[in-house]
Amino acid sequence: MLREYSEDGQLLSEVPYQYGVLHGLGRWWHPNGQLATEKEARFGTVLSRREWNAAGELTGELKLDENDPLYHDVMKQMERERRG
């Protein structure tokens, strides 16, 4: 988990990495402490992303479609990882 802090110690981002790429739920915050972005990724592929403005209002949302071939590739990788 890579964490970035401001000079005054406030958490600015929390990003999980595995195999050198984004893997898991990453979060980034506005300077006022409000959540700015959340990304859910597996093996570097972003499956979903949500963004908020500094007031906490949701401004954007994206989710990888389950019919997308890339989605199926990620699911296959996850299954291989589970099996070891």
Secondary structure, DSSP 8 states (H G I E B T S, - for coil): -EEEE-TTS-EEEEE-EETTEE-EEEEEE-TTS-EEEEEEEETTEEEEEEEE-TTS-EEEEEE--TTSHHHHHHHHHHHHHHH-
